[in-house]
């Protein structure tokens, strides 16, 4: 069920202005979460072109899938930040902001006079969040950073894929990690400001965000130990835990976490309770070491069963399992449908379905407004900042907006 703006219970960031000089995924994903909580997010985009994520594809009624995902509930202000006339606009706008977010090229915000130190000197309560590939110091500071490159630098690619070939994640995992840490960092800074009255500089690097997520394989390879092997969709260090094929060709994903589940799996699914005590499979370490032999046993049992029969046996034995869904299956997922997790939002191409934010609370309604057209709010924002219509027209003639 959709919630109208008039009836929506205000979120915790309602009334806060966020100004974001952003592109691609990391910063836009961060600021979209802030908008979900009710913040007013003004997105600064290059005139005529906009955030380059707008042009990644045209899969959503002519709009980019990445852009639709990360930019609902925002206002789009076109501004050539390098134009001499842009300085006054930026100063007026930023002076009203409580939060400034940027993921421009390294050093770009400082060249614009919008570095964290300079902003906080003028606005002590302001929270400034810088998102970059490698951070504001160190030998990699000025390197370009795209998601795949960070997946590679953080070691993620070396742990993902098949035995014969590494693979990247199918989603922008480094951008998402950085965006979520930026989001939580900003919320933490707001809590701290509530105690001290002081703003903060929040810095997040994609490399450090994804390396934190890599801590399990890092510790598994502690002090030079062998790192986890690439195991496709299977778990590298727990077995059985991954995809198995039924006799009708369907794939079922299931996993065991402890010896109680292993015994239940042997008796309730494989029909061989004695197998639980086989020395080859007596613990997870042994099962991993002898995974080929155990896989042969499982495959033989599943080969005479339909997918639904495998799932029924796993459910009956209390073994966690899942279907390997494709995107069409997820759009129609019965659990998401039953919990009414989809809502219509507006866009330049009409109504679109969007997933309600995953954190459910009974204290406010998430903001889920439309995806902005490039420059849709430029004139209204400049009017708020005190620019007369003739001044706005002059700025447009000068190609500053």
C-alpha positions as CSV (number, residue, x, y, z in Angstrom):
1,X,0.0,0.0,0.0
2,X,1.4,3.4,-0.9
3,X,1.7,6.2,1.7
4,X,1.0,9.7,0.4
5,X,3.4,12.5,1.4
6,X,0.5,14.2,3.3
7,X,-0.2,11.2,5.5
8,X,3.4,10.0,5.9
9,X,4.7,10.0,9.4
10,X,7.9,12.1,9.3
11,X,11.2,10.3,9.6
12,X,14.1,11.1,12.0
13,X,15.9,13.2,9.4
14,X,12.9,15.2,8.3
15,X,13.8,18.9,7.9
16,X,17.5,18.2,7.4
17,X,19.1,19.4,4.1
18,X,21.7,17.2,2.5
19,X,23.7,18.6,-0.4
20,X,25.5,15.9,-2.4
21,X,28.1,16.3,-5.2
22,X,27.8,12.7,-6.3
23,X,27.9,10.2,-9.1
24,X,27.8,6.5,-9.8
25,X,26.8,4.4,-6.8
26,X,28.7,4.8,-3.5
27,X,27.6,8.4,-2.6
28,X,24.1,8.2,-4.3
29,X,23.4,5.0,-2.4
30,X,24.4,6.6,0.9
31,X,22.3,9.7,0.3
32,X,19.3,7.7,-0.8
33,X,19.3,6.0,2.6
34,X,19.3,9.5,4.2
35,X,16.3,10.4,2.0
36,X,14.5,7.2,3.1
37,X,14.7,8.6,6.6
38,X,13.1,11.9,5.5
39,X,16.1,14.1,4.7
40,X,15.8,16.6,1.8
41,X,18.6,15.6,-0.6
42,X,19.7,18.0,-3.3
43,X,21.8,16.2,-5.9
44,X,24.2,18.4,-7.9
45,X,24.5,17.2,-11.5
46,X,26.5,18.4,-14.5
47,X,24.3,20.4,-16.9
48,X,23.2,18.5,-20.0
49,X,24.8,15.3,-18.8
50,X,24.1,14.7,-15.2
51,X,25.3,11.8,-13.1
52,X,26.9,9.4,-15.5
53,X,25.0,6.6,-14.0
54,X,22.0,8.0,-15.8
55,X,23.5,6.6,-19.0
56,X,24.5,3.1,-17.8
57,X,21.5,1.5,-19.5
58,X,17.9,2.1,-20.3
59,X,16.3,-1.0,-18.8
60,X,13.6,0.8,-16.6
61,X,11.2,2.3,-19.1
62,X,14.1,4.1,-20.7
63,X,15.8,5.0,-17.4
64,X,19.0,3.5,-16.0
65,X,18.6,0.6,-13.5
66,X,21.4,1.9,-11.3
67,X,20.1,5.5,-11.3
68,X,16.5,4.5,-10.5
69,X,17.8,2.3,-7.6
70,X,20.0,5.0,-6.0
71,X,18.2,8.3,-6.6
72,X,14.6,8.2,-5.6
73,X,13.3,11.0,-3.3
74,X,16.0,13.5,-4.4
75,X,16.0,16.9,-6.1
76,X,18.2,17.4,-9.1
77,X,20.1,20.7,-9.4
78,X,22.1,21.1,-12.6
79,X,25.3,23.2,-11.9
80,X,28.7,23.4,-13.6
81,X,30.7,23.5,-10.4
82,X,33.8,24.7,-12.3
83,X,32.0,27.7,-13.7
84,X,32.9,31.1,-12.1
85,X,29.2,31.8,-11.5
86,X,28.7,28.5,-9.6
87,X,30.7,29.6,-6.5
88,X,27.9,31.9,-5.2
89,X,25.3,29.3,-5.8
90,X,27.3,26.6,-4.0
91,X,28.0,28.9,-1.0
92,X,24.4,29.9,-0.6
93,X,23.3,26.3,-0.9
94,X,25.9,24.7,1.4
95,X,25.3,27.4,4.0
96,X,21.8,25.9,4.5
97,X,23.0,22.3,4.6
98,X,23.5,20.2,7.7
99,X,25.2,17.4,5.8
100,X,27.4,17.6,2.7
101,X,28.4,14.4,0.9
102,X,30.8,14.1,-2.1
103,X,32.5,11.4,-4.1
104,X,34.2,13.6,-6.7
105,X,37.6,12.8,-8.1
106,X,40.4,13.0,-5.5
107,X,41.1,16.7,-4.5
108,X,38.2,18.1,-6.5
109,X,36.1,19.2,-3.5
110,X,39.2,21.1,-2.1
111,X,39.8,22.8,-5.4
112,X,36.2,24.0,-5.3
113,X,36.7,25.4,-1.8
114,X,34.5,22.7,-0.4
115,X,37.0,20.6,1.5
116,X,36.0,19.3,4.9
117,X,38.4,21.6,6.9
118,X,37.2,24.7,5.0
119,X,33.5,23.9,5.3
120,X,33.7,23.0,9.0
121,X,35.7,26.2,9.8
122,X,32.7,28.2,8.3
123,X,30.0,25.8,9.6
124,X,31.1,24.1,12.8
125,X,27.9,22.0,13.1
126,X,28.1,20.7,9.6
127,X,28.8,17.0,8.9
128,X,31.0,16.6,5.8
129,X,31.3,13.1,4.3
130,X,34.0,12.3,1.8
131,X,33.8,9.0,-0.1
132,X,36.7,7.9,-2.2
133,X,38.4,4.8,-3.6
134,X,41.4,4.7,-1.4
135,X,41.1,7.5,1.2
136,X,42.6,11.0,1.5
137,X,46.2,10.0,2.1
138,X,48.6,7.2,1.2
139,X,50.3,6.2,-2.0
140,X,47.0,5.2,-3.7
141,X,45.2,8.4,-2.8
142,X,45.0,9.8,-6.4
143,X,44.3,6.5,-8.2
144,X,41.0,6.1,-10.0
145,X,38.7,3.6,-8.3
146,X,35.9,1.7,-9.9
147,X,34.0,-1.1,-8.2
148,X,35.7,-4.0,-10.0
149,X,39.1,-2.5,-9.3
150,X,38.4,-2.3,-5.6
151,X,37.0,-5.8,-5.6
152,X,40.4,-6.8,-7.0
153,X,42.5,-4.8,-4.6
154,X,40.6,-5.9,-1.6
155,X,41.2,-9.6,-2.5
156,X,37.5,-10.3,-3.1
157,X,38.0,-11.5,-6.6
158,X,40.6,-14.0,-5.5
159,X,38.1,-15.7,-3.3
160,X,35.1,-15.7,-5.7
161,X,34.5,-17.8,-8.8
162,X,35.3,-21.3,-9.9
163,X,38.5,-23.3,-9.3
164,X,39.6,-22.4,-12.8
165,X,38.6,-18.8,-13.0
166,X,38.1,-15.9,-10.5
167,X,34.9,-13.8,-10.7
168,X,33.7,-10.5,-9.5
169,X,30.5,-10.0,-7.5
170,X,27.4,-9.6,-9.7
171,X,26.6,-6.3,-8.0
172,X,28.6,-3.3,-7.1
173,X,29.7,-4.7,-3.7
174,X,32.5,-2.2,-3.1
175,X,30.3,0.8,-3.8
176,X,27.5,-0.6,-1.7
177,X,29.9,-1.3,1.3
178,X,31.3,2.3,1.1
179,X,27.8,3.8,0.8
180,X,26.5,1.9,3.8
181,X,29.5,2.8,5.9
182,X,29.1,6.4,4.9
183,X,25.4,6.3,5.8
184,X,26.1,4.8,9.2
185,X,29.0,7.1,9.8
186,X,26.8,10.2,9.1
187,X,24.1,8.9,11.5
188,X,26.8,8.3,14.1
189,X,28.1,11.9,13.6
190,X,24.5,13.2,14.0
191,X,24.2,11.3,17.4
192,X,27.6,12.7,18.5
193,X,26.6,16.2,17.4
194,X,23.5,15.9,19.6
195,X,25.8,15.4,22.6
196,X,28.6,17.9,21.7
197,X,27.0,20.4,19.3
198,X,30.0,19.8,17.0
199,X,29.8,18.6,13.5
200,X,32.3,16.1,12.0
201,X,34.3,15.0,9.0
202,X,33.4,11.5,8.0
203,X,35.7,9.8,5.6
204,X,35.1,6.4,3.9
205,X,37.2,4.6,1.4
206,X,35.9,1.8,-0.8
207,X,39.1,-0.2,-0.2
208,X,38.8,0.0,3.6
209,X,35.0,-0.7,3.5
210,X,35.4,-3.9,1.4
211,X,38.5,-5.0,3.2
212,X,36.4,-5.0,6.4
213,X,33.9,-7.3,4.7
214,X,36.9,-9.6,3.7
215,X,37.9,-10.2,7.3
216,X,36.8,-13.8,7.4
217,X,39.1,-14.9,4.5
218,X,41.8,-12.6,5.9
219,X,41.7,-14.4,9.2
220,X,41.4,-17.8,7.6
221,X,44.7,-16.9,5.8
222,X,46.2,-15.5,9.0
223,X,50.0,-15.2,9.2
224,X,50.6,-16.7,5.7
225,X,48.1,-19.6,5.9
226,X,46.5,-20.8,2.7
227,X,43.5,-18.7,1.8
228,X,40.0,-20.2,1.2
229,X,39.8,-21.8,-2.2
230,X,37.4,-20.6,-4.9
231,X,34.4,-22.9,-4.8
232,X,31.8,-21.4,-7.1
233,X,28.4,-21.1,-5.4
234,X,29.5,-23.5,-2.7
235,X,30.9,-22.5,0.6
236,X,34.7,-22.7,0.5
237,X,35.2,-24.0,4.1
238,X,31.9,-25.6,5.1
239,X,30.4,-28.7,3.5
240,X,27.8,-29.5,2.4
241,X,26.8,-25.9,1.9
242,X,25.9,-24.9,-1.7
243,X,24.0,-25.9,-4.8
244,X,22.9,-29.5,-5.5
245,X,21.0,-30.7,-8.5
246,X,17.8,-32.8,-8.3
247,X,16.8,-35.5,-10.8
248,X,14.6,-33.1,-12.8
249,X,17.5,-30.6,-13.3
250,X,16.3,-28.2,-10.6
251,X,18.9,-26.7,-8.3
252,X,18.5,-26.5,-4.6
253,X,20.8,-24.5,-2.3
254,X,21.2,-25.9,1.3
255,X,23.7,-25.7,4.1
256,X,24.6,-27.4,7.3
257,X,26.1,-25.5,10.2
258,X,26.7,-28.1,13.0
259,X,26.9,-31.7,13.8
260,X,23.2,-31.9,14.9
261,X,22.1,-30.8,11.5
262,X,24.6,-33.3,9.9
263,X,23.0,-36.2,11.8
264,X,19.5,-34.9,10.8
265,X,20.5,-34.6,7.2
266,X,21.9,-38.2,7.1
267,X,18.8,-39.8,8.7
268,X,16.1,-37.5,7.3
269,X,17.4,-36.7,3.8
270,X,19.9,-39.3,2.8
271,X,18.1,-42.1,4.6
272,X,21.3,-43.4,6.1
273,X,21.7,-42.5,9.8
274,X,24.9,-44.5,10.1
275,X,26.6,-42.2,7.6
276,X,26.7,-39.5,10.4
277,X,29.4,-41.6,12.1
278,X,31.5,-42.4,9.0
279,X,35.1,-41.3,9.9
280,X,35.4,-39.5,6.5
281,X,32.6,-37.2,7.4
282,X,32.7,-37.0,11.2
283,X,33.3,-33.3,11.4
284,X,33.2,-30.3,9.1
285,X,37.0,-30.5,8.7
286,X,36.6,-34.1,7.4
287,X,33.7,-33.3,5.2
288,X,35.5,-30.5,3.5
289,X,38.6,-32.7,3.0
290,X,36.4,-35.4,1.5
291,X,33.9,-33.3,-0.2
292,X,34.1,-35.2,-3.5
293,X,33.1,-38.4,-1.8
294,X,30.3,-36.8,0.1
295,X,29.1,-35.0,-3.0
296,X,28.8,-38.4,-4.8
297,X,26.6,-39.7,-2.0
298,X,24.3,-36.6,-2.1
299,X,24.1,-36.6,-5.9
300,X,23.1,-40.2,-6.0
301,X,20.3,-39.6,-3.5
302,X,19.0,-36.4,-5.2
303,X,19.2,-37.9,-8.7
304,X,16.1,-40.0,-8.1
305,X,14.1,-37.1,-6.6
306,X,12.2,-34.1,-8.1
307,X,13.2,-30.6,-6.9
308,X,10.0,-30.4,-4.8
309,X,10.9,-33.8,-3.2
310,X,14.3,-32.6,-2.2
311,X,12.9,-29.5,-0.7
312,X,10.3,-31.5,1.2
313,X,12.9,-33.8,2.7
314,X,15.2,-30.9,3.7
315,X,12.2,-29.0,5.3
316,X,11.2,-32.2,7.1
317,X,14.7,-32.6,8.5
318,X,14.9,-29.0,9.5
319,X,17.7,-28.2,7.1
320,X,17.9,-24.6,5.8
321,X,17.4,-24.5,2.0
322,X,16.5,-22.2,-0.8
323,X,15.7,-22.2,-4.5
324,X,18.2,-20.5,-6.8
325,X,15.9,-17.7,-8.0
326,X,16.4,-15.5,-11.0
327,X,15.4,-11.8,-11.1
328,X,11.9,-12.6,-12.4
329,X,11.4,-14.9,-9.4
330,X,12.5,-12.2,-7.0
331,X,10.0,-9.7,-8.4
332,X,7.3,-12.3,-7.8
333,X,8.7,-13.7,-4.6
334,X,5.8,-14.9,-2.4
335,X,7.4,-13.7,0.8
336,X,7.9,-10.2,-0.5
337,X,4.4,-10.1,-1.8
338,X,2.9,-11.4,1.4
339,X,4.7,-8.8,3.4
340,X,3.7,-6.0,0.9
341,X,7.3,-4.9,0.4
342,X,6.7,-3.2,-3.0
343,X,5.5,0.3,-3.5
344,X,5.0,2.5,-6.6
345,X,7.2,5.6,-7.0
346,X,7.2,8.3,-9.6
347,X,9.8,8.9,-12.3
348,X,10.1,10.8,-15.6
349,X,8.9,7.6,-17.3
350,X,5.9,7.1,-15.1
351,X,5.2,4.8,-12.1
352,X,7.8,2.3,-11.1
353,X,7.9,-0.5,-8.5
354,X,10.4,0.0,-5.7
355,X,11.3,-2.1,-2.6
356,X,10.4,-0.6,0.7
357,X,13.6,0.0,2.8
358,X,14.5,-3.3,4.6
359,X,14.5,-1.7,8.1
360,X,10.9,-1.8,9.3
361,X,9.9,0.5,12.2
362,X,6.6,1.5,13.7
363,X,7.7,5.0,14.5
364,X,7.8,6.6,11.0
365,X,7.1,5.9,7.3
366,X,10.0,5.8,4.9
367,X,10.1,8.5,2.3
368,X,9.7,7.0,-1.1
369,X,9.2,9.8,-3.6
370,X,10.0,9.9,-7.3
371,X,13.3,9.6,-9.3
372,X,14.2,13.1,-10.5
373,X,14.6,14.2,-14.1
374,X,17.9,15.9,-14.8
375,X,17.7,19.4,-13.5
376,X,14.1,19.1,-12.6
377,X,14.4,21.2,-9.5
378,X,17.1,23.7,-10.6
379,X,14.8,26.8,-10.9
380,X,12.9,26.1,-7.7
381,X,16.0,25.6,-5.7
382,X,17.7,28.8,-7.1
383,X,14.5,30.7,-6.3
384,X,14.7,29.5,-2.7
385,X,18.3,30.7,-2.6
386,X,17.2,34.2,-3.6
387,X,17.9,34.2,-7.3
388,X,15.4,36.2,-9.4
389,X,14.0,34.7,-12.6
390,X,16.1,37.0,-14.7
391,X,19.2,36.0,-12.8
392,X,18.3,32.3,-13.3
393,X,17.8,33.0,-17.0
394,X,21.3,34.6,-17.2
395,X,22.9,31.7,-15.4
396,X,21.3,29.4,-18.0
397,X,22.5,31.5,-20.9
398,X,26.0,31.4,-19.4
399,X,25.7,27.6,-19.1
400,X,26.4,27.7,-15.4
401,X,23.3,25.7,-14.7
